[in-house]
Amino acid sequence: MESAFPRLVSKHKCLLACLAIFSVNFPAYGAQVSLIPVDISLSFLIGLSLPALFLTIKPSSWQLSSRSYIAAMVISSIGFCYSVSLASGLQMPLALSFGALCLLMMYLWYFSKDFYGQNPEAAELAPHLRLVSIAISLASVVYLGQVWLVPGLDAYLGWLLYGGVVTFIAAAHVAFTARLLPEYVVRLVCQLILTAGFIGTMFFYLHAQASLLWLMVSFIGCVFIFHINLIGTELSNLQKQLTKKENEESQHLTQEQLFFFTHDPATNLPSYQQAIVRFEQQLKGDSQSAYAIVVIKPKNFAYVNQVLGHQNSDIMLLQLAYCLNREVSNLSYLLNFDITDRSAKLARLPSLEFMLAIDLTKIDHDKQHIIEELSQRLIGAIPAAMSFKSFSLRFELVLGIATTLEHGQSIAEVISHAGDAAIEAEKRQLLWLEFNDEVARYTEQQLHRMERLKQDIANDNLKWQLAPQIDTTNKSVVGFSMQVRWQYNGEQLELAEFIDVAEQSGELYSLTKCMIVNAFKSLFELKKLGVFQPVGVRLNSTDLLEPDLGDFIEEQIQTYGISARYLMVQMSEPMVQMACERAKNLIDQLKALEVPICISDFDGSYESLRYIRKLSVDQLNISCQLLASEEDAGAEKAIVNSLVSLARTMKLSFIGTQVNDISSLDAFKTMGGHVAEGNAIAPSISMSELEVWVANWYKQYPDAKGRG
């Protein structure tokens, strides 16, 4: 579209050029050599007024009212010049009439909103402008009526009275404007002075006390300052229009910018916000329409991020998005999320998820059949292996479904519920799952569990226990393992059963600190009972591998006056593998305090052996839970036996954990294991039972060691 800027500029260049050309005094009649003042004035007025008159005929940016004032002013000015040169009885009535009309048109423009342009403060002047416009119009009508209808009255004195009224109205307007818009006062005062000069000169000219030359000079000065103000106002309005247009153009988005703001940069799919906007547009048109929101979740994409990093994994995400969008692009019952004609039936959600929207009014079969068919098409759209350089992976998808009229009050809520259904489908190992009351209850229950656990940790309502570690050869107590149980809904949950809740609620660090504090309390009680054996504290999350935890342990050592070698920090092998460097830093910090380190859940892999030697751990915990399995007992025993043999070969101290039945204990002993922990040898005890348990144990086994 062609810009209005060149047109506006060209018109004002034309005006200024014409003004410059016609402002030069040239004769009205080429044969005359000496020009009378009227001819000179007329040529000047024509040169001054033609540009303005041209703009009144040709459409421009000026308002219609402004063009009317200008046209009337030009005609009145030319009429005044010709009337004073007439040699007839109509000379003076015409001159007075055209002079009055000039003053009227001039001040009607000054009293209009056109003079103030686009100034928003001029709105406050509106009542005043109407009043002075009516006043000067009435004065002009009365005077013109007197000149033509009552010729017997002294028209010259009437001119002076009329001029006085005009001057008074103009002066009152200047005073009123000065309070609200002082920037316009200078122009109004200049016009007022020259207008008063013209009125006075006209009066003296009528009484033969001023020459025609002075009359024309005063008239030209009055008209000239009017045109200067007119041009200045229009140029000011033009500047404001251009500034406004530039601001509008700067705010106008190009197609590329619009695409950038409404699409995800990694996948080139419509963004979550754009999908919401499209949904709202559709629902405005038909509030009763129903959609099934399908959230697509790649199950194993987090692994890609971990291996390739986010920048490289975005390339694989782009490949996945392209395959999925290509597969569904021709399905007419899916909502198009794009703002253009481009087919984009798939949208990107803020997380590593995608979204489709099925228009339930456009499907021929039941919803479950369509969703099943759609899920199979999406699974089939994924290549057997998507590759990036030497890395390849087959994506696995799960789908969550929620319906607009059933599963939420807003589109955002429905999308969120579809995402919850996808998470639940992944837990249940299903291809797709529709959001239902069970999923909603699970979400509410999970939130309730997190809040309840947070309160119980703060109020110290957890049950702390010690699991004795016994040497099976002589029943000696060689240590304890700190355990915690949480009572929820009448059930006693072990740490492994609610650690996810602790992580999700952000209370795992607080829980671990409580465990460390209770371990030192237990060590303090054991010291009073003459039992000098370590108490183990288990770390289960990489979030705990921070220097702050080492500092906290050091504080507890100083607080309770217990030697650091009696606190055994147990780190699970998967946790150490995921964050080996951070684990090494914490182990080095604890080693500096002389805190012994134990690796739990040892599996004997080559990677395990490498970092165990690197980290120089003090003890291994080997899970004997597999020994209790009746199925494939031979294979399970072989695994545990190999771990025991490996630990003995490496000359590392090891303990068999989760030895909860006699068969497991016998099998462990047969493999060469001596120290065990579990219900089969000594059930866990609470701290309040510690004194009684120690007394009974050493009474039952008087030769047992471990007591000073």
Summary of the structure (lengths in Angstrom):
residues: 708
radius of gyration: 48.0
end to end distance: 96.9
largest distance: 150.9
contacts: 2205
relative contact order: 0.05
helix: 61%
strand: 13%
